[in-house]
Amino acid sequence: MAKQLLLVRHGKSEKEDHDLKDFDRPLNHKGNKNSIAMAEKLLTNHFSIPFLLSSPACRAISTAKHFARVFDIREDKIQTNTAIYEANTTALLQVVNNLPNEYDTIAMFGHNPGFTDFANYLDDAHIYNIPTSGIVIINFDVDDWKEISRHTGTMLSFDFPNNTEEPH
């Protein structure tokens, strides 16, 4: 069975607040609204996401919780991995290579620039930037997450709020 990875960049967050660490920045109103809208768009297109993995940063886990609610997944089923926060391609690949094989589709919630770089690494997608609440869906013709490496994926879709084109 093939694997499918959804890279979901967290929703728009509050601007830097000197009283808050970057890790603790929450989603703003637009970030909450767009995260829910993007999750609903996936659901409308009959996507099923059985496994959610998130950076533990407030804005990423909040985005994952919106997806969990839309997909009727209990929030306590969301797993977190600190390696996703501020991760580069090497760190993200290690996370993906260690994903549980019983799941063929996994949504991973995290941050830029790591997610944009990672999408381009997996598929040579030529994405300039994954906007906040943006989603890149990549298919892999492999049976094991450990088999995923550079250019082993095929981008199925790249979508984001206010996208005026049909998602590719």
C-alpha positions in Angstrom: 0.0 0.0 0.0 1.3 3.5 -0.9 1.9 6.2 1.7 0.5 9.7 1.8 1.9 12.6 3.8 0.1 15.8 4.4 2.4 18.7 5.4 0.2 21.2 7.1 1.7 24.6 8.0 0.2 26.0 11.1 -2.4 28.8 10.9 -1.5 32.4 11.1 -0.3 33.3 14.6 -0.1 36.4 16.7 2.7 38.7 15.9 5.8 38.5 18.1 4.9 39.4 21.6 8.0 40.1 23.8 6.1 38.6 26.7 5.7 35.2 24.9 8.3 32.8 23.6 8.0 32.0 19.9 7.0 28.4 21.0 4.0 29.8 22.9 2.5 32.1 20.2 -1.2 31.3 19.7 -3.2 31.3 16.5 -4.9 34.6 15.7 -8.5 34.9 14.6 -7.6 34.4 10.9 -5.4 31.5 11.8 -8.2 29.7 13.6 -10.7 30.4 10.8 -8.4 29.3 8.0 -7.3 26.2 9.7 -10.9 25.1 10.1 -11.7 26.0 6.5 -8.8 24.0 5.1 -9.7 21.0 7.2 -13.3 21.2 6.0 -12.1 21.5 2.4 -10.1 18.2 2.8 -13.1 16.5 4.4 -15.4 17.8 1.6 -12.9 16.2 -0.9 -13.3 12.9 1.0 -9.9 12.8 2.6 -9.4 10.6 5.6 -6.6 11.3 8.0 -6.2 8.6 10.6 -3.1 9.9 12.2 -2.1 13.4 13.3 1.4 14.3 14.3 2.3 17.9 15.4 5.0 20.1 16.6 4.2 20.8 20.2 4.4 24.6 19.6 1.1 26.3 20.5 0.2 27.5 16.9 0.9 24.0 15.4 -0.9 21.9 18.0 -3.9 24.4 17.8 -4.0 23.9 14.0 -3.9 20.1 14.5 -6.8 20.3 17.1 -8.9 22.1 14.5 -8.3 19.3 12.0 -9.1 16.7 14.7 -12.4 18.3 15.4 -13.3 18.5 11.7 -12.3 14.9 11.2 -14.0 13.7 14.4 -10.7 12.6 16.0 -10.3 12.8 19.7 -7.7 15.5 20.5 -5.8 13.2 22.9 -5.1 11.0 19.8 -2.9 13.8 18.4 0.8 12.9 18.9 3.5 15.5 19.2 7.1 15.4 18.4 9.5 18.1 19.5 11.8 17.4 16.5 9.3 19.0 14.2 9.6 22.4 15.9 12.3 24.5 14.0 13.3 21.4 12.1 15.3 21.3 8.9 14.9 18.7 6.1 17.2 16.2 7.8 15.3 16.3 11.1 11.9 16.1 9.3 13.0 13.1 7.2 14.0 11.3 10.4 10.6 12.0 11.8 8.9 10.7 8.6 11.2 7.6 8.4 10.0 6.7 11.9 6.3 7.0 11.4 4.1 4.0 12.3 3.6 1.8 9.2 0.1 0.8 10.2 -1.0 4.3 8.9 -0.9 4.9 5.2 -2.0 8.5 5.5 -0.5 10.9 8.1 -1.0 14.6 8.5 2.0 16.4 10.0 1.6 19.9 11.4 4.6 22.2 11.6 6.5 25.3 10.5 8.4 27.1 7.8 11.0 27.3 6.4 11.4 23.6 7.2 8.1 22.4 5.6 8.6 24.3 2.3 12.2 23.0 2.1 11.0 19.5 3.0 8.2 19.4 0.4 10.8 20.5 -2.3 13.2 17.8 -1.1 10.6 15.0 -1.2 9.2 15.9 -4.6 11.3 18.6 -6.2 8.1 20.5 -6.1 9.5 24.0 -6.7 7.3 25.5 -4.0 8.5 29.0 -3.1 6.6 29.2 0.2 3.8 27.2 1.9 1.6 30.0 3.4 0.0 29.7 6.8 -2.7 27.0 6.8 -1.3 25.7 3.6 -1.3 22.0 2.8 1.0 20.0 0.6 -0.1 16.4 -0.1 2.6 14.1 -1.3 2.1 10.5 -2.4 4.8 7.8 -2.1 4.9 4.5 -3.9 6.4 2.7 -1.0 5.2 0.3 1.7 7.3 1.6 4.5 7.9 5.1 5.8 11.6 4.2 6.1 11.8 4.0 2.3 11.0 7.7 1.9 13.9 9.9 0.9 14.8 12.7 -1.6 12.6 12.9 -4.7 10.6 9.7 -3.8 7.3 11.6 -3.6 4.8 12.9 -6.1 2.9 16.0 -5.1 -0.8 15.4 -5.3 -2.0 18.8 -4.2 -0.8 22.2 -2.9 -3.5 24.3 -1.5 -3.8 27.2 0.9 -6.4 29.9 2.0 -7.3 32.4 -0.7 -5.9 30.1 -3.4 -7.5 31.4 -6.6 -6.4 28.4 -8.7 -7.7 24.8 -8.5 -5.4 22.9 -6.2 -2.8 20.9 -8.2 
